[in-house]
């Protein structure tokens, strides 16, 4: 089993996700938004399941600093913006095969670990 975790090491929920998988000795591939942003295609995968509003963190400092509170973009334009400014995303984004979660989702992660 190997999961992919997208987030920032400064984000407490991302650190909790990494710790969750490390404690269970599950291999993780971590993409640090402080170093490299996500690809638009990867964000599209999450947006298809949760919607753009589901992956957007309107309460984040970065979102507020960019003044996006009153912005009205198309979903495609939001994904382009978020690829350039990943600190405005809800974190962590976690992927295991075709299963996806946004934010802290320990019950779902436990189900992944316990399923064959």
Backbone as CSV, one residue per row, in Angstrom:
resi,resn,N_x,N_y,N_z,CA_x,CA_y,CA_z,C_x,C_y,C_z
1,UNK,0.846,-1.184,0.000,0.000,0.000,0.000,0.885,1.240,0.000
2,UNK,0.536,2.175,-0.861,1.238,3.460,-0.906,0.210,4.555,-1.145
3,UNK,0.293,5.607,-0.342,-0.627,6.733,-0.485,0.153,7.965,-0.904
4,UNK,-0.550,8.870,-1.532,0.046,10.134,-1.940,-0.594,11.226,-1.097
5,UNK,0.241,12.026,-0.437,-0.236,13.098,0.437,0.256,14.427,-0.118
6,UNK,-0.690,15.335,-0.359,-0.366,16.676,-0.840,-0.668,17.653,0.288
7,UNK,0.272,18.527,0.580,0.042,19.520,1.626,1.304,20.291,1.935
8,UNK,1.321,20.871,3.129,2.461,21.658,3.573,2.917,21.143,4.928
9,UNK,4.213,21.057,5.114,4.717,20.595,6.406,4.350,21.557,7.530
10,UNK,3.994,22.788,7.190,3.582,23.764,8.197,2.132,23.564,8.626
11,UNK,1.374,22.790,7.875,-0.039,22.573,8.159,-0.215,21.423,9.153
12,UNK,-0.889,21.651,10.294,-1.024,20.597,11.301,-1.810,19.378,10.821
13,UNK,-2.812,19.559,9.976,-3.572,18.416,9.476,-2.734,17.564,8.526
14,UNK,-1.872,18.196,7.758,-0.976,17.451,6.873,0.007,16.644,7.705
15,UNK,0.570,17.264,8.733,1.495,16.538,9.617,0.788,15.367,10.288
16,UNK,-0.473,15.552,10.686,-1.242,14.474,11.308,-1.456,13.319,10.329
17,UNK,-1.731,13.644,9.070,-1.916,12.599,8.055,-0.621,11.824,7.844
18,UNK,0.489,12.529,7.732,1.778,11.856,7.547,2.095,10.968,8.743
19,UNK,1.805,11.473,9.955,2.036,10.681,11.171,1.136,9.446,11.195
20,UNK,-0.136,9.608,10.797,-1.084,8.497,10.764,-0.534,7.345,9.922
21,UNK,-0.082,7.664,8.717,0.417,6.619,7.823,1.771,6.081,8.288
22,UNK,2.612,6.935,8.832,3.922,6.488,9.321,3.759,5.525,10.485
23,UNK,2.826,5.804,11.387,2.594,4.926,12.538,2.140,3.540,12.103
24,UNK,1.518,3.451,10.948,1.045,2.170,10.430,1.999,1.578,9.393
25,UNK,3.156,2.194,9.281,4.209,1.759,8.355,3.705,1.655,6.918
26,UNK,2.950,2.660,6.536,2.435,2.729,5.167,3.279,3.737,4.408
27,UNK,3.747,3.310,3.267,4.610,4.158,2.450,3.812,5.348,1.927
28,UNK,4.401,6.541,2.043,3.748,7.746,1.546,4.652,8.465,0.553
29,UNK,4.008,9.026,-0.427,4.693,9.918,-1.353,4.158,11.300,-1.026
30,UNK,5.010,12.162,-0.468,4.576,13.473,-0.001,4.957,14.549,-0.998
31,UNK,3.981,15.355,-1.390,4.213,16.501,-2.259,4.019,17.744,-1.399
32,UNK,5.121,18.433,-1.120,5.101,19.608,-0.254,4.782,20.845,-1.085
33,UNK,3.650,21.484,-0.766,3.249,22.680,-1.495,4.203,23.837,-1.264
34,UNK,5.009,23.771,-0.226,6.017,24.800,0.002,7.141,24.719,-1.014
35,UNK,7.301,23.552,-1.625,8.363,23.328,-2.607,7.808,23.334,-4.030
36,UNK,6.701,22.632,-4.213,6.139,22.447,-5.555,4.623,22.370,-5.454
37,UNK,3.952,23.066,-6.318,2.494,23.044,-6.332,1.972,21.819,-7.068
38,UNK,0.692,21.542,-6.920,0.098,20.398,-7.615,-0.147,20.719,-9.087
39,UNK,-0.242,19.684,-9.869,-0.588,19.858,-11.285,-2.086,20.111,-11.400
40,UNK,-2.494,20.826,-12.419,-3.909,21.106,-12.639,-4.673,19.788,-12.793
41,UNK,-4.077,18.814,-13.466,-4.724,17.516,-13.647,-4.993,16.817,-12.328
42,UNK,-4.055,16.912,-11.403,-4.238,16.307,-10.083,-5.356,17.021,-9.321
43,UNK,-5.370,18.340,-9.391,-6.440,19.095,-8.728,-7.802,18.778,-9.346
44,UNK,-7.820,18.569,-10.653,-9.066,18.229,-11.339,-9.659,16.949,-10.784
45,UNK,-8.810,15.980,-10.501,-9.254,14.708,-9.935,-9.993,14.937,-8.610
46,UNK,-9.432,15.787,-7.751,-10.065,16.079,-6.467,-11.321,16.928,-6.657
47,UNK,-11.275,17.873,-7.591,-12.422,18.746,-7.840,-13.604,17.967,-8.415
48,UNK,-13.343,16.927,-9.185,-14.422,16.121,-9.740,-15.204,15.416,-8.635
49,UNK,-14.517,15.040,-7.578,-15.191,14.347,-6.482,-15.802,15.318,-5.469
50,UNK,-15.060,16.362,-5.091,-15.487,17.244,-4.003,-15.994,18.606,-4.472
51,UNK,-15.802,18.915,-5.741,-16.149,20.240,-6.244,-15.034,21.215,-5.907
52,UNK,-14.936,22.287,-6.660,-13.885,23.277,-6.415,-14.054,23.886,-5.032
53,UNK,-15.293,24.141,-4.630,-15.516,24.720,-3.304,-15.111,23.758,-2.188
54,UNK,-15.092,22.464,-2.471,-14.691,21.466,-1.485,-13.194,21.396,-1.261
55,UNK,-12.409,21.833,-2.232,-10.947,21.800,-2.067,-10.371,23.172,-1.765
56,UNK,-11.189,24.193,-1.889,-10.764,25.568,-1.655,-10.921,25.901,-0.175
57,UNK,-9.889,26.468,0.433,-9.941,26.856,1.846,-10.157,28.362,1.948
58,UNK,-11.433,28.768,1.942,-11.771,30.190,1.962,-11.370,30.867,3.268
59,UNK,-11.079,30.084,4.291,-10.673,30.656,5.567,-9.175,30.765,5.749
60,UNK,-8.412,30.329,4.769,-6.951,30.347,4.903,-6.398,31.764,4.798
61,UNK,-5.253,31.957,5.409,-4.594,33.268,5.352,-4.246,33.635,3.922
62,UNK,-3.794,32.643,3.148,-3.393,32.910,1.771,-4.581,33.347,0.924
63,UNK,-5.721,32.677,1.104,-6.939,33.019,0.369,-7.330,34.467,0.664
64,UNK,-7.279,34.835,1.941,-7.634,36.194,2.347,-6.626,37.209,1.804
65,UNK,-5.342,36.875,1.868,-4.300,37.783,1.394,-4.422,38.057,-0.106
66,UNK,-4.877,37.065,-0.845,-5.045,37.227,-2.291,-6.325,37.984,-2.638
67,UNK,-7.182,38.195,-1.667,-8.421,38.933,-1.908,-9.413,38.188,-2.774
68,UNK,-9.460,36.873,-2.642,-10.329,36.063,-3.479,-11.749,35.932,-2.927
69,UNK,-12.054,36.598,-1.839,-13.362,36.452,-1.208,-14.532,36.744,-2.126
70,UNK,-14.393,37.710,-2.981,-15.500,38.073,-3.881,-15.269,37.605,-5.315
71,UNK,-14.239,36.807,-5.528,-13.909,36.342,-6.890,-14.956,35.356,-7.393
72,UNK,-15.294,35.468,-8.643,-16.245,34.567,-9.298,-15.602,34.044,-10.578
73,UNK,-14.876,32.944,-10.426,-14.191,32.334,-11.566,-14.914,31.057,-11.964
74,UNK,-14.644,30.601,-13.177,-15.128,29.285,-13.598,-14.308,28.233,-12.855
75,UNK,-14.807,27.015,-12.824,-14.076,25.940,-12.141,-12.681,25.752,-12.727
76,UNK,-12.566,25.821,-14.048,-11.271,25.642,-14.696,-10.299,26.743,-14.278
77,UNK,-10.799,27.976,-14.208,-9.938,29.104,-13.803,-9.531,28.975,-12.341
78,UNK,-10.456,28.510,-11.476,-10.104,28.281,-10.073,-8.977,27.259,-9.971
79,UNK,-9.062,26.195,-10.747,-8.030,25.151,-10.680,-6.676,25.698,-11.118
80,UNK,-6.664,26.539,-12.144,-5.407,27.164,-12.569,-4.847,28.055,-11.469
81,UNK,-5.715,28.846,-10.847,-5.297,29.734,-9.755,-4.755,28.927,-8.579
82,UNK,-5.458,27.844,-8.228,-5.043,27.025,-7.089,-3.746,26.268,-7.363
83,UNK,-3.498,25.921,-8.609,-2.227,25.276,-8.951,-1.074,26.247,-8.725
84,UNK,-1.314,27.525,-8.967,-0.290,28.553,-8.750,-0.191,28.968,-7.282
85,UNK,-1.282,28.856,-6.539,-1.343,29.270,-5.134,-1.883,28.124,-4.274
86,UNK,-1.119,27.048,-4.116,-1.627,25.868,-3.407,-1.897,26.090,-1.916
87,UNK,-1.369,27.151,-1.327,-1.621,27.390,0.092,-3.071,27.827,0.347
88,UNK,-3.839,28.047,-0.713,-5.256,28.369,-0.574,-6.131,27.122,-0.667
89,UNK,-5.507,25.940,-0.702,-6.237,24.678,-0.755,-6.471,24.140,0.652
90,UNK,-7.545,23.360,0.812,-7.734,22.615,2.054,-6.689,21.511,2.064
91,UNK,-6.092,21.288,3.209,-5.032,20.285,3.305,-5.331,19.310,4.417
92,UNK,-4.827,18.102,4.284,-4.113,17.522,3.152,-5.071,16.967,2.105
93,UNK,-4.569,16.849,0.912,-5.246,16.108,-0.145,-4.562,14.742,-0.148
94,UNK,-5.327,13.674,0.015,-4.742,12.337,0.113,-5.373,11.444,-0.944
95,UNK,-4.506,10.668,-1.614,-4.980,9.769,-2.668,-4.409,8.381,-2.454
96,UNK,-5.284,7.393,-2.509,-4.879,5.989,-2.499,-5.642,5.313,-3.632
97,UNK,-4.922,4.901,-4.641,-5.521,4.365,-5.869,-6.534,5.357,-6.412
98,UNK,-7.808,4.977,-6.479,-8.830,5.897,-6.990,-9.617,6.556,-5.861
99,UNK,-9.202,6.344,-4.623,-9.884,6.923,-3.465,-9.219,8.233,-3.073
100,UNK,-10.053,9.211,-2.743,-9.549,10.550,-2.446,-10.169,11.080,-1.162
101,UNK,-9.393,11.878,-0.426,-9.936,12.610,0.718,-9.349,14.020,0.726
102,UNK,-10.085,14.922,1.350,-9.634,16.298,1.531,-9.764,16.616,3.011
103,UNK,-8.704,17.150,3.594,-8.716,17.462,5.016,-8.468,16.218,5.847
104,UNK,-8.603,16.372,7.153,-8.400,15.244,8.066,-9.551,14.251,7.882
105,UNK,-9.232,13.019,7.537,-10.252,11.998,7.264,-9.799,10.645,7.808
106,UNK,-9.432,10.616,9.095,-8.916,9.378,9.675,-9.845,8.180,9.545
107,UNK,-11.159,8.333,9.709,-12.019,7.145,9.542,-11.893,6.515,8.155
108,UNK,-11.821,7.338,7.129,-11.655,6.806,5.776,-10.291,6.169,5.600
109,UNK,-9.247,6.810,6.149,-7.899,6.241,6.032,-7.835,4.892,6.732
110,UNK,-8.474,4.789,7.891,-8.505,3.501,8.613,-9.172,2.442,7.767
111,UNK,-10.258,2.804,7.075,-10.942,1.856,6.198,-10.025,1.405,5.074
112,UNK,-9.211,2.322,4.531,-8.270,1.951,3.484,-7.272,0.936,4.007
113,UNK,-6.764,1.179,5.206,-5.731,0.326,5.796,-6.302,-1.066,6.088
114,UNK,-7.542,-1.115,6.550,-8.147,-2.390,6.947,-8.686,-3.185,5.779
115,UNK,-8.937,-2.538,4.632,-9.452,-3.264,3.473,-8.306,-3.978,2.767
116,UNK,-8.628,-5.118,2.143,-7.554,-5.883,1.462,-7.049,-5.198,0.202
